[in-house]
Amino acid sequence: MTTLTGTGHLARLILRRDRVALPLWVLLLAVLPATYAASFFGLFPTEAQRAAYATGTARNPSVVALLGPVYGDSIGAFTAQRAGFLLVIVALASLLTVIRHTRTEEEVGRRELLGGTVLGRHAGLTAALLVTYAADLLLGLLAAAGLVASGLPAAGSYAYGLAAALTGIVFATIGGLAAQLTETAGGARGIALAVLGAAFGLRLVGDTATHDWPSWLSPLGWAARVRAYEGERWWVLALPLAATVLLAALAYPLSVRRDLGAGLLPPRLGPGTAGRALSGPFGLAWRLHRGQILWWSVGFGLLGLILGGAAQAAGRSLEGNAQLEEIMSRIGGASGVADAYLGVTLSLAGLAAAGYGVQAALRMRSEETDGRAEPLLATGTHRSTWLLSHVVFALLGPVVVLAVVGLATGLTYGLSVHDVPRELPRMVGAGLAQVPAAWVLAGLAVLLYGLLPRLASMAWAILAVCVLLGQLGAVLKLSQWLLDVSPFTHTPQVLGPRWSATPLWALATLALALAATGLTAFHHRDLPTT
């Protein structure tokens, strides 16, 4: 028996448990870059249009802060920049996958049960890393193939694909290292997300400053500096490879210096007695959800500051491009090009807010499968009360984060056009207009949890479909009946001259009906269902 005994069996178990989530994020993140390339080919057919976009929007400091630098005025350069933010999502998915199959497994006790079999000490960490590494490499290969199929040069396409894959691999290893430091999955996620946030901050500062040396300290910055499609610098790919080896060399020795279920960092002791706020299910739900609401609000606030700052420059760069103005107007339905841009960006924020709603709703599923719901329901807490305590935050969270992004967008855009009193309430209203559509997806998650708990994670697949329709629908001029599948298609564009609140009421009613049906189904099924 060696320290790696049983790695293959654990890898197959991980693939079995993630048979829905893993292919979902790999395929979604692999397909999107090719869709960006296809849209750029259609929107900027002439060199003059590409040059105008490169000097205007692509090099706007707010756009660079969000997406990264652009190194030329080719379609490939635009695509690489536009897909830059996808690398953050690749990194996030990779580190969360590793933590889920390492520290979370120890926290809930499954790792200890498996450890009673013939299983090496390093098998768990190695299996999680290998599966995630393979997923990242497959993502990079599919992304490169899609870019080549869209008409972009093969060298630049494979440079981007390798950069994306290695970015995910680095952060997967960071997740594996973080899992050794704390005894809770939440603590490991906090450490890994803090590193990801610091990497994004260094990349942002380096890309917008006179000297770009901070970007060279960030794995996200390394990916951009490969310069796909603009004189590829293959040697930069050695940096994430070296970082992966170094991080793994730290993680493995640390994993044998701690007891199973423990972390190297001492846990912070809580108060000896619970506060009055924890005396009921709603107080407990608030305790469980407050951190997520806080950090999602911070992220949406920063996103709003960036989007609002880029709106005026985006509007100027789109003027004169009749095809792009038509598409933007179709998506945004606004009276001006800048309003159309803001309508599009806030609708994307609505999709992201729906992700929070789904995540908060599915927290009930994890509470059930981890064995924490059943003891609580064995007390005087009614099933309906417990479920409602979580549904409240699944519905409240999108309201909070969309209000924050609208506030931040309105503030920065209002300052840029010297009319804050007018733009601030307009942008807050435009952000809140996305709430009912986000509620529909949260309601679907509640329905699946109550009716078919084993399929509750399919709520993420439904959200992915809405994202794809939102990204491709107007550009590819898909049939209206297909676009209508997404609740966000029915959201009125409140920045336009005329709009009706009827769709908002209809979406909100549908969301509440879905949640109520899920509540009824949950009341009549067995607990727990694993």
C-alpha positions, 0 to 999 in steps of 0.5 A: 500500500502506498500513499496514492493507493485508491486514487483511481477509485476516488477519481471515478467517485468524483466523476460520478458525483459531479456528472452534472456540474462538471460537464456543465461548467466545462462546456459553458466556459468552453463555448462562450469564447467562440460565440464572442468571436462570431459576434465580433466578426459580424459587428466589426467587418471593416478595419476602420470599425475595428480600429475605432472599437480598439481605441475607444471601448477596448482601451477604456480604463473601466473595460480594461479593469474588468476584462484585461488589456487588448494588444491589437485591433484584430478580431482575435485580440478583441475575443481574447480580451472579452474572454478575459473575465471567463478566466476568473470563472474558470479559476473559481470553478476549479478551486471550489471543485477541489475544496468540495472533494477534499475539505468538505468530504472531511468535514461531513465525515465521508473521508473518514469512512473511506479512510477505513478502507484501503486508501492512501493518505494522499489519494483524496487530494490527488484524485480531486486535483487530477479530475479538476486538472483534466476538466481544465485541460478539456475546457482549454482544448474545446475552447481552442477548437471552437475558436479555430472553427470560428475562423481565428488563427490556430496558434492564438486559439491554442495559446488562449486555450492553454492559458485558460487551462493553466489558470484553472490548474493553478487555482485548483492547486490553490484550493488544494492548499487552502483545504489543508489550512482550516478544518471547515470547508467555509474557511478553505473557500474563504482563503482560496477566494481571498487569493483569487480576489487578490489576484484579480486586484493585482491584475486590475492595478497592473493593467490600468497603471503606467507600469504593469509589474503588479500583473506579473504577480497574478496568475490572471495577469499571466494569462493575458500576457500570453498575448493570444493572436498578437505575437504569442509569448509561449514562454509565459505559460511556464509561470503557471506551470511553475506555480502549480508545482510549487503550490503542490509541493507545499500542499502535500507535505502539509496534508500529512502534518495534520490529523484527519478532519483538522486544519493547520490553522487553529479554529476560532472559538465562538461565544459560549452561548448562542445569541437571541438571534439564533433562537429561531430558524430565521435567525439561523438562516440569516447566520448562514446566508449573511456572509454570501450576501455581503460578499456578493454585494461587494462584488456587484458594487465593484462591477457597477462602478466599472460598468458605469464608468465604461458606459459613456465611452462604449456609447461613443464607440458604437455610434456609426456602426448601424449593425451594432446599434441595431443589435444593441437596441434589440437587446437593450431596447433603449433610446440611446446607445449608452442606455442600450449598453447599460441595459445589456450589462444590467441584464447580465448582472441579473443573470449573475444575481439569479446565480445567487438565488439558485445558490441560496435556495440549494443551501437547503439541499446541502443542509439536508444531505449533511445531516443538519436539517433533520435534528433541527426539524426534530424540534418544534420547528415546522417544515414550512418555517424551516424552508421559508427561512431559506427561501426568504434569503433566496428571494431577498439576496437578488434584490440587495445585490441588484440594488447595489449594482444599480446604485454603483452604476448610476453613481459612476455613469451619472458622474461621467455625464454630470447628471447624478440626480437623473441617472442614479434612480434610473439605474437602480430601477433598471437593476431592480427590474431584473429581480422578478426574472432572477426570482423565477430561477430561484423558484425553480430551484425551490421546486426541484428541491421540494419535488425532486431533491436528487435533481435539485442541482439541475437548477444550475443547468437551467441557469446555464441555458438562460446565459447561453440564450442571453449571450447568443440570442440576439446576435444569432437572431434565434427564433423568438419562441426559443428566446422566450424560454428565458425569463430574462427575455420578458424583462422590460427595458426600463431605460427605454422610452416606453415600458410596461410593468405587467411582465414584472408582475407576471414573472414575480407571480410565477416565481412565487407559484413555483416556490409555493409548489416546492414548499407543498412538495417538501411538506409531503416527502421523506427527509432526508433524501440522499 
